[in-house]
Amino acid sequence: MRPTLEPGDRLTVDPRAFRDRMPRVGEIVVLVDPEAPERWLVKRVHAVDAAAGTVEVRGDAADVARDSRAFGPVPFDRLVGRVDACYLPVARRRRF
């Protein structure tokens, strides 16, 4: 997710963000990796298909990101939540 996020950034995530609404294009989300379910990924919502119940996600660094271009759309139920803020390191502290 460089340059938006850097390795080691600590994030707060709202796991209830999509309980009453669908994800929005541009939001940063945490999702279960479709190819390695023990891992979580942080990606940006690129497209939402409400009829199919899926979301397409992309990494900010298109040339190196592993995202929906590699593994396809992700079902809504694989979304862990929406990234709210980066709280550490202090110099990078901000809300999204």
ChimeraX commands (.cxc) that place a marker at each C-alpha (Angstrom):
marker #1 position 0.00,0.00,0.00 radius 0.5
marker #1 position 2.96,2.29,-0.41 radius 0.5
marker #1 position 3.02,5.26,-0.48 radius 0.5
marker #1 position -0.19,5.55,1.62 radius 0.5
marker #1 position 0.97,3.00,4.17 radius 0.5
marker #1 position 4.45,1.75,5.01 radius 0.5
marker #1 position 5.56,-1.58,6.46 radius 0.5
marker #1 position 5.34,-1.33,10.25 radius 0.5
marker #1 position 2.49,1.21,10.28 radius 0.5
marker #1 position 0.03,0.36,13.07 radius 0.5
marker #1 position -3.61,0.74,12.11 radius 0.5
marker #1 position -6.99,0.91,13.80 radius 0.5
marker #1 position -9.68,-1.03,11.95 radius 0.5
marker #1 position -13.45,-0.78,12.32 radius 0.5
marker #1 position -14.80,-4.34,12.02 radius 0.5
marker #1 position -18.41,-3.06,12.02 radius 0.5
marker #1 position -17.96,-0.55,9.18 radius 0.5
marker #1 position -19.79,-2.67,6.62 radius 0.5
marker #1 position -22.49,-4.05,8.87 radius 0.5
marker #1 position -25.07,-1.50,7.66 radius 0.5
marker #1 position -23.58,-0.39,4.35 radius 0.5
marker #1 position -21.46,-1.54,1.45 radius 0.5
marker #1 position -17.81,-0.59,1.04 radius 0.5
marker #1 position -17.17,2.58,-0.95 radius 0.5
marker #1 position -14.69,3.01,-3.77 radius 0.5
marker #1 position -11.50,4.54,-2.39 radius 0.5
marker #1 position -11.82,3.20,1.16 radius 0.5
marker #1 position -8.88,1.29,2.61 radius 0.5
marker #1 position -9.95,-2.13,3.88 radius 0.5
marker #1 position -8.50,-5.17,5.60 radius 0.5
marker #1 position -9.46,-8.50,4.05 radius 0.5
marker #1 position -8.69,-12.17,4.41 radius 0.5
marker #1 position -6.17,-13.16,1.74 radius 0.5
marker #1 position -8.10,-15.34,-0.76 radius 0.5
marker #1 position -4.99,-17.43,-1.45 radius 0.5
marker #1 position -3.66,-17.70,2.12 radius 0.5
marker #1 position -6.57,-17.46,4.61 radius 0.5
marker #1 position -4.24,-17.23,7.61 radius 0.5
marker #1 position -3.06,-13.83,6.32 radius 0.5
marker #1 position -4.76,-10.44,6.13 radius 0.5
marker #1 position -4.20,-7.89,3.37 radius 0.5
marker #1 position -4.65,-4.11,3.38 radius 0.5
marker #1 position -5.99,-2.78,0.06 radius 0.5
marker #1 position -8.05,0.03,-1.43 radius 0.5
marker #1 position -11.57,-0.62,-2.77 radius 0.5
marker #1 position -11.50,-0.24,-6.55 radius 0.5
marker #1 position -15.01,-1.41,-7.46 radius 0.5
marker #1 position -18.11,-2.78,-5.72 radius 0.5
marker #1 position -20.58,-5.23,-7.26 radius 0.5
marker #1 position -23.61,-5.15,-4.96 radius 0.5
marker #1 position -25.51,-7.71,-7.03 radius 0.5
marker #1 position -22.72,-10.28,-6.75 radius 0.5
marker #1 position -21.74,-9.30,-3.20 radius 0.5
marker #1 position -18.13,-8.77,-4.16 radius 0.5
marker #1 position -15.52,-6.05,-4.03 radius 0.5
marker #1 position -12.49,-5.54,-6.25 radius 0.5
marker #1 position -9.43,-4.34,-4.36 radius 0.5
marker #1 position -6.17,-2.83,-5.53 radius 0.5
marker #1 position -2.89,-1.95,-3.91 radius 0.5
marker #1 position -1.60,1.60,-4.30 radius 0.5
marker #1 position 1.67,0.41,-5.86 radius 0.5
marker #1 position 0.18,-1.13,-9.01 radius 0.5
marker #1 position 3.48,-2.48,-10.32 radius 0.5
marker #1 position 4.11,-4.69,-7.27 radius 0.5
marker #1 position 0.71,-5.12,-5.59 radius 0.5
marker #1 position -0.94,-8.52,-5.26 radius 0.5
marker #1 position -4.63,-7.71,-5.48 radius 0.5
marker #1 position -7.85,-8.44,-7.40 radius 0.5
marker #1 position -5.90,-8.32,-10.65 radius 0.5
marker #1 position -4.24,-11.55,-9.44 radius 0.5
marker #1 position -6.99,-13.25,-7.40 radius 0.5
marker #1 position -10.23,-11.71,-8.65 radius 0.5
marker #1 position -13.11,-10.10,-6.77 radius 0.5
marker #1 position -13.45,-10.78,-3.06 radius 0.5
marker #1 position -16.79,-11.68,-1.38 radius 0.5
marker #1 position -18.03,-9.09,1.13 radius 0.5
marker #1 position -17.80,-11.65,3.94 radius 0.5
marker #1 position -14.00,-11.75,3.51 radius 0.5
marker #1 position -13.70,-8.10,4.54 radius 0.5
marker #1 position -12.39,-7.77,8.09 radius 0.5
marker #1 position -13.12,-4.04,8.30 radius 0.5
marker #1 position -12.30,-0.50,7.21 radius 0.5
marker #1 position -9.02,1.16,8.15 radius 0.5
marker #1 position -9.79,4.22,10.28 radius 0.5
marker #1 position -6.37,5.53,11.21 radius 0.5
marker #1 position -2.64,5.02,11.42 radius 0.5
marker #1 position -1.54,5.56,15.04 radius 0.5
marker #1 position 2.14,4.56,14.88 radius 0.5
marker #1 position 4.75,5.67,14.11 radius 0.5
marker #1 position 3.83,9.05,15.58 radius 0.5
marker #1 position 5.26,10.92,12.57 radius 0.5
marker #1 position 2.76,9.13,10.28 radius 0.5
marker #1 position -0.26,9.40,12.61 radius 0.5
marker #1 position -3.45,10.28,10.68 radius 0.5
marker #1 position -7.09,9.34,10.01 radius 0.5
marker #1 position -8.47,7.99,6.74 radius 0.5
marker link #1:1,2 radius 0.2
marker link #1:2,3 radius 0.2
marker link #1:3,4 radius 0.2
marker link #1:4,5 radius 0.2
marker link #1:5,6 radius 0.2
marker link #1:6,7 radius 0.2
marker link #1:7,8 radius 0.2
marker link #1:8,9 radius 0.2
marker link #1:9,10 radius 0.2
marker link #1:10,11 radius 0.2
marker link #1:11,12 radius 0.2
marker link #1:12,13 radius 0.2
marker link #1:13,14 radius 0.2
marker link #1:14,15 radius 0.2
marker link #1:15,16 radius 0.2
marker link #1:16,17 radius 0.2
marker link #1:17,18 radius 0.2
marker link #1:18,19 radius 0.2
marker link #1:19,20 radius 0.2
marker link #1:20,21 radius 0.2
marker link #1:21,22 radius 0.2
marker link #1:22,23 radius 0.2
marker link #1:23,24 radius 0.2
marker link #1:24,25 radius 0.2
marker link #1:25,26 radius 0.2
marker link #1:26,27 radius 0.2
marker link #1:27,28 radius 0.2
marker link #1:28,29 radius 0.2
marker link #1:29,30 radius 0.2
marker link #1:30,31 radius 0.2
marker link #1:31,32 radius 0.2
marker link #1:32,33 radius 0.2
marker link #1:33,34 radius 0.2
marker link #1:34,35 radius 0.2
marker link #1:35,36 radius 0.2
marker link #1:36,37 radius 0.2
marker link #1:37,38 radius 0.2
marker link #1:38,39 radius 0.2
marker link #1:39,40 radius 0.2
marker link #1:40,41 radius 0.2
marker link #1:41,42 radius 0.2
marker link #1:42,43 radius 0.2
marker link #1:43,44 radius 0.2
marker link #1:44,45 radius 0.2
marker link #1:45,46 radius 0.2
marker link #1:46,47 radius 0.2
marker link #1:47,48 radius 0.2
marker link #1:48,49 radius 0.2
marker link #1:49,50 radius 0.2
marker link #1:50,51 radius 0.2
marker link #1:51,52 radius 0.2
marker link #1:52,53 radius 0.2
marker link #1:53,54 radius 0.2
marker link #1:54,55 radius 0.2
marker link #1:55,56 radius 0.2
marker link #1:56,57 radius 0.2
marker link #1:57,58 radius 0.2
marker link #1:58,59 radius 0.2
marker link #1:59,60 radius 0.2
marker link #1:60,61 radius 0.2
marker link #1:61,62 radius 0.2
marker link #1:62,63 radius 0.2
marker link #1:63,64 radius 0.2
marker link #1:64,65 radius 0.2
marker link #1:65,66 radius 0.2
marker link #1:66,67 radius 0.2
marker link #1:67,68 radius 0.2
marker link #1:68,69 radius 0.2
marker link #1:69,70 radius 0.2
marker link #1:70,71 radius 0.2
marker link #1:71,72 radius 0.2
marker link #1:72,73 radius 0.2
marker link #1:73,74 radius 0.2
marker link #1:74,75 radius 0.2
marker link #1:75,76 radius 0.2
marker link #1:76,77 radius 0.2
marker link #1:77,78 radius 0.2
marker link #1:78,79 radius 0.2
marker link #1:79,80 radius 0.2
marker link #1:80,81 radius 0.2
marker link #1:81,82 radius 0.2
marker link #1:82,83 radius 0.2
marker link #1:83,84 radius 0.2
marker link #1:84,85 radius 0.2
marker link #1:85,86 radius 0.2
marker link #1:86,87 radius 0.2
marker link #1:87,88 radius 0.2
marker link #1:88,89 radius 0.2
marker link #1:89,90 radius 0.2
marker link #1:90,91 radius 0.2
marker link #1:91,92 radius 0.2
marker link #1:92,93 radius 0.2
marker link #1:93,94 radius 0.2
marker link #1:94,95 radius 0.2
marker link #1:95,96 radius 0.2
view
